[in-house]
Amino acid sequence: MKNHSKFLLLVAITASLYSSAQMKLPVSSNDLRNNLEKIISDFPYNFSSLKGDTLMENPQTIEFAALIDCKTAPVNSIIQYKSAKPVYSWTATLIETEEFEEAAKKYTWLCNQLRVMSLSFQGGYSYTLNGLIEAPTETRKFSSSIFTLMPRANDLPKIRIEATMNFEFPEWKVGLMVYDRERQDDERGAAKGD
């Protein structure tokens, strides 16, 4: 009888340790969500409060350090595309690895995080992200899943959040971008004089 009681006690302790360890795993990444809220909030202002020192400049773009401490995506920057009206994007690399399975796991995790994420902004506005997840395949060498804010944000109608996984020899890279969607083929441009 004593051995049976000890066994049950051991099972109960093991189960409680296992369940408490399981509960510590985050359902969503607070780091990723909090940083996306900062990035999207500053998007209409061309990331002015998040733009750091110039890292690189070429004829088409200027790359700036991003003043964001993102543990999920430690390598991140802001890109300015030179034109009559400059266009900005935020880009980050989550992982670089030679292993397809490791990259695919991170990409799938990122897409699932975005799919269930709820973003809150000043004024009490709250959005979820909507998009189709493109499954990664080793033969295609590139996967991309694009998400939009739902309900549609009137002040950010063209903003996109894109998860990518691509092969750049010799590594797979999983990335995240926030950018303004270009005009679609069926959209009309501004009339002359506008």
Phi, psi and omega in degrees: 000320179298318180297322179296319178294318179296320180296315179296321178296317179297318179297317180296318179295315179299316180296319180291323177294318180296315182292323178290326176293321179294322182290339181284344179288126183289140175289322177223159181274108178297323179301311181296312181299311181300319180288323176296324176298317177296315183296312182291324177297325182268355181303314181297343181256022179056036178057031185302325181274353181250355184277124177259211182294154175289127179265320183201145177225137174221179185302331182260333188219161169232129178255128180246149170294143176264131181274058182229129176263087184252106180292329179291324182225077186294335178260103181213153182206171178246132181248131173252122177266121185286132175192182178305319174240104184305143179244140184239152172215157173248135182225146182215152173247125181271324182201147171231124183209153176277349183267117179302314183301320179295316179294317181297321178296316180293318179298314179297318177301313180300312180299319179293323176299313181296320183297327182256004187282143173240127182250135180242140182230168178304148181088003178081012179283137180226138182226152168250170179252136182239133177180163177265136180268123177270120182290138179284143173225142183293329183284331184280332177071358178206133175226146182212133176234122185252133182240147176237161178282134178232134353296162184304128182277118182300324181273353179224055188292336185250008182290140179230144173243120187236127173263134181229153171219119181219158181259119172238107188315128007258019189234155168269138179235134175250126184228169178221137180226148171235123185207171178264123180296138175290162178296138176283160181302328184269003178268143179273141176280175179291142178289156178302136181093351179283000000 
